[in-house]
């Protein structure tokens, strides 16, 4: 009898389990809200900076050439050293030119003597001609002889100056302050028109830096200016910061002095040039540096901390709080500025963007704003939900 009661109880339990299984499905518990911090976007004028690779160039690379033919007898500078304007760099054999000068001076002396004699003769003739004691022909001949002798003196004097110049050209001087290059002609070489280039002197202060702006960058800046999103400084002058190859900052601030409107088809770029004061000669021609242009500004722009931007298969996006839920919003990110990124498109002012905790969210997920995110420094204000 007892065995029969146990069987009935087991059957009852089985029926109860089956009935429970056939009943309505149990609801899964709702996911808890995700704790996040947010920023309220506020459009603002933001500093615009653009970084390019540049190369230093001397604004004046002067070719030092011989202006006379002769044997190079001496080099008076250390290759690669700083030289001063007027410093003698090379010397051509002076002897032939000194001899030519001496000959020209002798010729001048002879012509001066001839002129003195012709002038004295004229002085004697003119009183006689005035008293009709001399024929007009003799008077005219005396006047012509004196003028001819005077012209010969002037020609001889000009020849002396020419030979003095030629002699001075045997001392080949630097026309500018700058840094010298290597000597291209050895001592003892006969210098003429075919090998007159002796060296080059490049000025260092100021130093130019040339940058190449791609066609895409140029067109983007043009479109931004046309739409009013990019504003240039009132005086039109862009400043430039320079970063050396070792990562150190150059202490002087440069200024953009030239921007070409001509497209270089070989490089596919536009050329921009800045100038930097270089009083200590720290910059040398041919160095590769990084240049950051500043002074322009983005108008009504929005920036967010980098950690607020998510990366998905379809591109970048952020989570915007709508009510108590997270909405995924595709955005286009512009250039970064440290840990802060400028948002090119996808957001407007007054939207609450998730900053911390975005990695735990799913589109449509419930959020709980626990506090404000750090505001950073550009165009965003922290907010806390009530």
C-alpha positions, 0 to 999 in steps of 0.5 A: 500500500505504501508503495502505491502511495509513493507511485501516485505522488511521483505521477502527480509531480510529473504531471505538475512539471509537464503543466509548468513546461506547457505554460507561458515562457518566463521573461528574462530579467532586463539588462541594467543601465550602463553607467556613463559620463557625457559631454554636451557639444557646443560649437566654438571657434577652434584653433586650426593647425596643419602639419607638413614635412618641410626642407630648409633652404637658404634664401640666397645661395651665391655662386662664387665665380672667378671674373678673370682668367688665371692660375688659382694660387691660394684658398683662404677659407676653411671649407664649410666654415662661416664666412663674412661679406668681403672676406677673401676666399680665393686668390688668382695669380696677381703678377700678370694683372699688376703688370697690365696695370703698370703698363696702363698707368705708363700709357696714361702718363704718356697721354697726359704729357701729350695733352700738356704739350698740346694744351700749351701749344693751344694757349700760345696759338689762341692770342695770335689768332685773336690778332689775325697773326695766325691763319684760321687753319693753324688755330683749328689744328691746335684746338683739335690737337688739344681735344684729341690729347684730352680724349686720349688721356680719358681713354688711358685713365679708363684703361687704368681703371679697367686694369685696377678692377681686373687686379681686384678680381684676383682677390675673390671675395664673399659678397654675403655673410653665410656658410661656405661650401667645398672648393670645386677647384684645386690650388694651381688650376688654371681658371677660365670661363669653363671652370669659373665656379669656385664654391658656393656661399649660402646665407643662413639668417633668415632660413626658408622652409619649403613645404609641399601641400597635396592637391587634396589638402589644398582643395579641402582648405579652399572648400572650408574657406569658401563655406566659412568653416575655416577662417584665416587671420585678419592680417593674413599672416600664418605663423609656423612652428618648427620641429627638428629631426630629433623631436626638439622644438626650434625656439624661433617662430616663423611666418609664412611668406609665400603660397603658390597657386601653381600646381606642380604636376611632377610632385602633385603638390602646391608649394608653401614657404615660411621664413625663420630667424636663424641668428645662431645658425642652428638651421642649415640648408637641406634639413628635413623638418616638421612644420606646423602652421597656426593662426587660422581657426575653424568656425562653429566647430565641435571637438570631443575627447578621443576616447568618445569616438568608437571605430566600427566596420562602417567607420567612426561613430559616437553614442548620443544620449536620447532620453535614457538610451544610447543612439549610435551616430556616424561621424566624420573625424578630422585631424587630431589635436593631442587627445582631442579630435575635431568632428567634421560632420555628424554632430551639432550643438547641444547634443549629449555625447557619451565619453566614458563607458561607450565601449560597454554600450549597444545601440538602443541600450539604456544608460545612466549618466553618473557624472560629467566627463572632463571637458578638455579645452576645445568646444565641449562642456561637461554635463550631468543628467538630472 
